[in-house]
Amino acid sequence: MDNDEVISTLNDLIETCKDGEEGFLTCARDVGDTALKSFFSNRAQTCAASALELQDLVRAYGGEPEHGSSLGGALHRRWVDVKSVIAGNDVKAVLKECERGEDVAVSRYRNALEKGLPAAVRAVVERQYQGVLKNHDQVRSLRDQYRSA
């Protein structure tokens, strides 16, 4: 894998992190429950830190890092906004959409790990992937908890 491919893969993951950050902030804004607001805000900070780490790697490989989220992520956040308004900021609806966003992040990280990344880059991506899986599982658990409530 050449530097351009490494940089492209990392920039895709930066967009994914930025999507996650902004998505979690949208979810925090759209719920009234203070515990969920805190959870979503903390997850947003984790995504932001991951993006910064990946941006540093892009620079180390001589590239220009992405700084924004993807068009698909922006569209998904608008859908979360619309759905939460229609559903009256229903926690279950917000959690369901948040989980959908995390499904995308899991897939993007999994795809990146299937590429021939250099060992040092792969180690960072793998560690972040474990965090993405944790986010996904926590959101699913919260969704199930609120579904049965």
Backbone as JSON, one array per atom type, in Angstrom:
{
  "sequence": "MDNDEVISTLNDLIETCKDGEEGFLTCARDVGDTALKSFFSNRAQTCAASALELQDLVRAYGGEPEHGSSLGGALHRRWVDVKSVIAGNDVKAVLKECERGEDVAVSRYRNALEKGLPAAVRAVVERQYQGVLKNHDQVRSLRDQYRSA",
  "N": [[0.86, -1.17, 0.0], [0.7, 2.13, -0.98], [1.78, 5.49, 0.05], [-0.21, 7.36, -0.73], [-2.53, 5.8, -0.79], [-2.69, 5.04, 1.89], [-3.05, 7.54, 3.08], [-5.49, 8.29, 1.89], [-7.21, 6.29, 2.92], [-7.0, 6.85, 5.67], [-8.04, 9.46, 5.65], [-10.68, 8.92, 4.91], [-11.49, 7.63, 7.25], [-11.2, 9.74, 9.04], [-13.28, 11.42, 8.2], [-15.35, 9.7, 8.93], [-15.04, 9.7, 11.72], [-15.55, 12.41, 12.22], [-18.19, 12.5, 11.33], [-19.29, 10.84, 13.3], [-18.73, 12.35, 15.62], [-20.23, 14.72, 15.15], [-22.72, 13.55, 14.8], [-23.22, 12.34, 17.32], [-23.29, 14.68, 18.84], [-25.58, 15.84, 17.75], [-27.49, 13.96, 18.56], [-27.24, 14.32, 21.34], [-28.25, 16.86, 21.58], [-30.86, 16.39, 20.82], [-32.16, 14.88, 22.75], [-33.85, 14.8, 25.91], [-33.14, 13.63, 28.28], [-30.81, 13.8, 30.83], [-28.7, 12.03, 31.46], [-28.37, 10.62, 29.08], [-27.71, 12.78, 27.41], [-25.2, 13.4, 28.46], [-23.82, 10.99, 27.96], [-23.89, 10.92, 25.11], [-22.5, 13.31, 24.57], [-19.97, 12.73, 25.66], [-19.22, 10.61, 23.99], [-19.04, 12.0, 21.6], [-16.79, 13.6, 22.13], [-14.84, 11.61, 22.26], [-14.86, 10.69, 19.62], [-13.93, 13.03, 18.36], [-11.34, 13.18, 19.4], [-10.26, 10.87, 18.27], [-10.34, 11.57, 15.56], [-8.46, 13.65, 15.54], [-6.12, 12.23, 16.16], [-5.92, 10.59, 13.9], [-5.62, 12.58, 11.96], [-3.09, 13.53, 12.61], [-1.59, 11.28, 11.86], [-2.02, 11.29, 9.08], [-0.66, 13.63, 8.39], [1.9, 12.81, 9.12], [2.4, 11.01, 7.12], [2.72, 12.66, 5.05], [0.5, 13.9, 3.99], [-2.52, 15.9, 3.46], [-4.8, 16.38, 5.92], [-8.3, 15.5, 6.22], [-10.91, 17.67, 7.38], [-13.55, 17.84, 7.85], [-16.91, 16.49, 7.96], [-18.67, 13.85, 6.2], [-20.83, 14.05, 3.27], [-22.88, 12.15, 3.36], [-23.0, 11.69, 6.1], [-23.86, 14.19, 7.01], [-26.38, 14.3, 5.83], [-27.58, 12.18, 7.18], [-27.61, 13.19, 9.82], [-29.4, 15.31, 9.48], [-31.68, 13.81, 8.96], [-31.97, 12.53, 11.44], [-32.59, 14.8, 12.96], [-35.06, 15.6, 11.76], [-36.61, 13.29, 12.17], [-36.59, 13.18, 14.98], [-37.99, 15.47, 15.62], [-40.49, 14.92, 14.49], [-41.11, 12.65, 15.98], [-41.31, 13.74, 18.44], [-38.93, 14.17, 19.9], [-38.39, 11.59, 20.75], [-36.75, 9.26, 22.68], [-36.17, 6.6, 22.0], [-36.34, 6.63, 19.19], [-34.26, 8.4, 18.55], [-32.06, 6.96, 19.58], [-32.18, 4.71, 17.94], [-31.57, 5.79, 15.42], [-29.04, 6.75, 16.0], [-27.7, 4.37, 16.44], [-27.8, 3.36, 13.85], [-26.06, 5.11, 12.56], [-23.71, 4.38, 13.85], [-23.47, 1.8, 12.89], [-22.58, 2.3, 10.3], [-20.07, 3.41, 10.86], [-18.75, 1.2, 12.01], [-18.64, -0.49, 9.79], [-17.03, 1.03, 8.01], [-14.59, 1.19, 9.4], [-13.99, -1.54, 9.56], [-13.67, -2.12, 6.84], [-11.36, -0.56, 6.33], [-9.5, -1.94, 7.86], [-9.23, -4.23, 6.41], [-7.52, -3.62, 4.44], [-4.11, -3.33, 3.33], [-2.63, -1.92, 5.5], [0.18, -0.07, 6.87], [2.01, -1.38, 9.68], [2.14, 0.27, 12.05], [0.12, 2.15, 11.56], [-2.04, 0.47, 11.24], [-2.25, -0.54, 13.84], [-3.19, 1.7, 15.27], [-5.64, 2.15, 13.94], [-6.92, -0.28, 14.47], [-7.14, -0.15, 17.3], [-8.81, 2.09, 17.51], [-11.0, 1.06, 16.16], [-11.91, -0.84, 17.97], [-12.93, 0.88, 19.89], [-15.0, 2.02, 18.41], [-16.64, -0.22, 18.09], [-17.32, -0.59, 20.76], [-18.76, 1.8, 21.25], [-20.91, 1.33, 19.48], [-22.06, -1.0, 20.61], [-22.78, -0.03, 23.14], [-24.67, 1.92, 22.44], [-26.6, 0.29, 21.22], [-27.32, -1.28, 23.43], [-28.42, 0.69, 25.11], [-30.55, 1.48, 23.46], [-32.07, -0.91, 23.46], [-32.64, -1.03, 26.16], [-34.25, 1.26, 26.53], [-36.27, 0.59, 24.79], [-37.56, -1.48, 26.05], [-38.55, -0.21, 28.2]],
  "CA": [[0.0, 0.0, 0.0], [1.55, 3.33, -1.03], [1.39, 6.58, 0.94], [-1.48, 7.96, -1.14], [-3.62, 4.91, -0.35], [-2.75, 5.16, 3.35], [-3.65, 8.86, 3.36], [-6.9, 8.22, 1.49], [-7.91, 5.46, 3.91], [-7.07, 7.61, 6.91], [-8.98, 10.58, 5.47], [-12.03, 8.35, 5.0], [-11.79, 7.39, 8.66], [-11.37, 11.05, 9.67], [-14.67, 11.8, 7.91], [-16.2, 8.84, 9.76], [-14.96, 10.22, 13.09], [-16.25, 13.69, 12.25], [-19.61, 12.14, 11.27], [-19.65, 10.36, 14.63], [-18.72, 13.48, 16.55], [-21.39, 15.58, 14.9], [-23.92, 12.74, 15.03], [-23.44, 12.24, 18.76], [-23.73, 16.0, 19.32], [-26.98, 15.98, 17.33], [-28.29, 13.13, 19.47], [-27.23, 14.97, 22.66], [-29.16, 18.01, 21.49], [-32.24, 15.96, 20.55], [-32.76, 14.14, 23.87], [-34.01, 15.57, 27.13], [-32.56, 12.86, 29.38], [-29.47, 14.33, 31.1], [-27.71, 10.95, 31.4], [-28.11, 10.37, 27.66], [-26.97, 13.94, 26.9], [-23.82, 13.23, 28.9], [-23.28, 9.86, 27.21], [-23.66, 11.34, 23.72], [-21.43, 14.33, 24.56], [-18.7, 12.03, 25.88], [-18.89, 9.86, 22.76], [-18.62, 13.01, 20.62], [-15.41, 13.97, 22.46], [-14.0, 10.48, 21.88], [-14.74, 10.73, 18.15], [-13.09, 14.17, 18.03], [-9.96, 12.8, 19.72], [-9.85, 9.9, 17.26], [-10.09, 12.32, 14.33], [-7.18, 14.36, 15.7], [-5.06, 11.22, 16.07], [-5.8, 10.21, 12.49], [-5.09, 13.73, 11.23], [-1.64, 13.52, 12.84], [-1.02, 10.22, 11.03], [-2.04, 11.75, 7.69], [0.45, 14.57, 8.25], [3.15, 12.02, 9.2], [2.57, 10.36, 5.82], [2.91, 13.7, 4.04], [-0.77, 14.29, 3.38], [-3.36, 16.96, 4.01], [-5.94, 15.68, 6.54], [-9.68, 15.98, 6.16], [-11.31, 18.41, 8.57], [-15.0, 17.87, 7.97], [-17.66, 15.24, 7.87], [-19.1, 13.49, 4.84], [-22.18, 14.43, 2.85], [-23.79, 11.14, 3.88], [-23.16, 11.95, 7.53], [-24.69, 15.4, 7.15], [-27.76, 13.92, 5.5], [-28.09, 11.34, 8.27], [-27.91, 14.06, 10.96], [-30.66, 16.02, 9.19], [-32.73, 12.82, 9.13], [-32.16, 12.4, 12.89], [-33.32, 16.0, 13.39], [-36.44, 15.52, 11.28], [-37.28, 12.19, 12.85], [-36.79, 13.49, 16.39], [-39.07, 16.47, 15.68], [-41.74, 14.2, 14.22], [-41.37, 11.72, 17.08], [-41.34, 14.47, 19.7], [-37.67, 13.87, 20.58], [-38.5, 10.25, 21.32], [-35.42, 8.71, 22.95], [-35.99, 5.35, 21.24], [-36.09, 6.99, 17.8], [-32.92, 8.98, 18.49], [-31.1, 5.87, 19.78], [-32.21, 3.86, 16.76], [-30.82, 6.48, 14.38], [-27.65, 6.79, 16.44], [-27.16, 3.04, 16.17], [-27.61, 3.26, 12.41], [-24.82, 5.83, 12.27], [-22.6, 3.57, 14.34], [-23.33, 0.68, 11.95], [-21.75, 2.8, 9.2], [-18.7, 3.55, 11.36], [-18.2, -0.15, 12.14], [-18.36, -0.97, 8.43], [-15.9, 1.77, 7.44], [-13.36, 0.75, 10.07], [-13.74, -2.92, 9.14], [-13.11, -2.03, 5.48], [-10.0, -0.05, 6.42], [-8.65, -2.99, 8.42], [-9.04, -5.26, 5.39], [-6.48, -3.13, 3.53], [-2.74, -3.59, 3.77], [-2.08, -0.74, 6.18], [1.43, -0.28, 7.6], [1.77, -1.92, 11.03], [1.87, 1.32, 13.03], [-1.18, 2.72, 11.24], [-3.02, -0.58, 11.53], [-2.42, -0.61, 15.3], [-4.06, 2.83, 15.66], [-6.97, 1.9, 13.38], [-7.5, -1.39, 15.23], [-7.52, 0.36, 18.63], [-9.99, 2.93, 17.34], [-12.1, 0.17, 15.78], [-12.44, -1.41, 19.21], [-13.74, 1.95, 20.48], [-16.22, 2.12, 17.59], [-17.47, -1.36, 18.47], [-17.83, -0.29, 22.11], [-19.82, 2.8, 21.06], [-22.05, 0.66, 18.85], [-22.68, -1.9, 21.58], [-23.42, 0.77, 24.19], [-25.88, 2.54, 21.87], [-27.58, -0.79, 21.07], [-27.79, -1.63, 24.77], [-29.32, 1.77, 25.54], [-31.77, 1.37, 22.64], [-32.83, -2.04, 23.98], [-33.09, -0.65, 27.5], [-35.36, 2.21, 26.39], [-37.32, -0.09, 24.07], [-38.33, -2.32, 26.99], [-39.07, 0.65, 29.29]],
  "C": [[0.9, 1.24, 0.0], [0.98, 4.42, -0.12], [0.04, 7.19, 0.58], [-2.67, 7.11, -0.7], [-3.8, 4.96, 1.16], [-3.46, 6.46, 3.72], [-5.13, 8.85, 3.02], [-7.73, 7.42, 2.5], [-8.07, 6.2, 5.22], [-8.05, 8.79, 6.8], [-10.43, 10.1, 5.48], [-12.44, 8.12, 6.45], [-11.94, 8.7, 9.44], [-12.8, 11.54, 9.43], [-15.64, 10.99, 8.77], [-16.21, 9.34, 11.2], [-15.71, 11.54, 13.22], [-17.77, 13.47, 12.16], [-20.09, 11.69, 12.65], [-19.73, 11.48, 15.64], [-19.97, 14.33, 16.38], [-22.7, 14.83, 15.12], [-24.24, 12.61, 16.51], [-23.87, 13.58, 19.35], [-25.18, 16.27, 18.95], [-27.88, 15.19, 18.26], [-28.36, 13.76, 20.86], [-28.22, 16.13, 22.68], [-30.63, 17.57, 21.43], [-32.88, 15.14, 21.66], [-32.85, 15.04, 25.09], [-33.34, 14.93, 28.33], [-31.11, 13.3, 29.62], [-28.39, 13.25, 31.06], [-27.35, 10.64, 29.95], [-27.36, 11.54, 27.03], [-25.49, 13.8, 27.23], [-23.13, 12.11, 28.13], [-22.93, 10.29, 25.79], [-22.54, 12.38, 23.63], [-20.06, 13.69, 24.75], [-18.27, 11.26, 24.64], [-18.43, 10.82, 21.68], [-17.17, 13.41, 20.86], [-14.44, 12.86, 22.07], [-13.79, 10.46, 20.37], [-13.83, 11.87, 17.72], [-11.62, 13.83, 18.29], [-9.42, 11.79, 18.7], [-9.52, 10.59, 15.94], [-8.74, 13.04, 14.4], [-6.0, 13.4, 15.57], [-4.83, 10.8, 14.62], [-5.24, 11.35, 11.64], [-3.57, 13.82, 11.4], [-0.96, 12.45, 11.99], [-0.98, 10.64, 9.56], [-0.87, 12.71, 7.46], [1.8, 13.83, 8.26], [3.44, 11.31, 7.88], [2.63, 11.38, 4.68], [1.64, 14.19, 3.37], [-1.44, 15.46, 4.06], [-4.61, 16.29, 4.59], [-7.28, 16.35, 6.27], [-9.99, 16.71, 7.45], [-12.81, 18.39, 8.8], [-15.62, 16.5, 7.87], [-18.09, 15.01, 6.43], [-20.5, 14.0, 4.54], [-23.21, 13.44, 3.41], [-24.05, 11.33, 5.37], [-24.04, 13.15, 7.8], [-26.15, 15.08, 6.87], [-28.37, 13.08, 6.61], [-28.45, 12.19, 9.49], [-29.19, 14.85, 10.72], [-31.84, 15.08, 9.36], [-33.02, 12.61, 10.62], [-32.95, 13.58, 13.41], [-34.79, 15.93, 13.01], [-37.2, 14.45, 12.04], [-37.54, 12.52, 14.32], [-37.88, 14.54, 16.57], [-40.42, 15.78, 15.5], [-42.11, 13.31, 15.4], [-41.4, 12.42, 18.43], [-40.11, 14.21, 20.55], [-37.73, 12.56, 21.34], [-37.11, 9.63, 21.46], [-35.17, 7.45, 22.12], [-35.66, 5.64, 19.78], [-34.68, 7.56, 17.63], [-31.87, 7.88, 18.63], [-31.04, 4.95, 18.56], [-31.39, 4.5, 15.63], [-29.33, 6.58, 14.73], [-26.98, 5.44, 16.17], [-26.91, 2.85, 14.67], [-26.32, 3.97, 11.98], [-23.6, 5.04, 12.71], [-22.39, 2.32, 13.48], [-22.41, 1.07, 10.79], [-20.3, 2.9, 9.65], [-18.03, 2.19, 11.49], [-17.78, -0.66, 10.77], [-17.14, -0.27, 7.84], [-14.57, 1.37, 8.09], [-13.01, -0.68, 9.66], [-13.12, -2.94, 7.73], [-11.66, -1.54, 5.5], [-9.04, -1.14, 6.91], [-8.41, -4.13, 7.43], [-7.96, -4.86, 4.38], [-5.11, -3.41, 4.14], [-2.08, -2.38, 4.4], [-0.73, -1.06, 6.82], [1.12, -0.63, 9.07], [1.41, -0.84, 12.05], [0.49, 1.96, 12.82], [-2.28, 1.72, 11.59], [-3.29, -0.67, 13.03], [-3.35, 0.5, 15.8], [-5.49, 2.56, 15.19], [-7.66, 0.76, 14.14], [-7.97, -0.94, 16.62], [-8.77, 1.22, 18.52], [-11.21, 2.1, 16.96], [-12.72, -0.47, 17.03], [-13.32, -0.39, 19.94], [-15.05, 2.14, 19.73], [-17.18, 0.98, 17.94], [-18.1, -1.14, 19.84], [-18.97, 0.73, 22.02], [-21.09, 2.14, 20.52], [-22.8, -0.2, 19.86], [-23.38, -1.13, 22.69], [-24.7, 1.42, 23.68], [-26.96, 1.48, 21.71], [-28.17, -1.18, 22.42], [-28.76, -0.57, 25.3], [-30.64, 1.71, 24.77], [-32.66, 0.25, 23.18], [-33.4, -1.72, 25.35], [-34.32, 0.27, 27.41], [-36.54, 1.58, 25.66], [-38.21, -0.87, 25.04], [-38.93, -1.49, 28.13], [-40.47, 1.14, 28.99]]
}
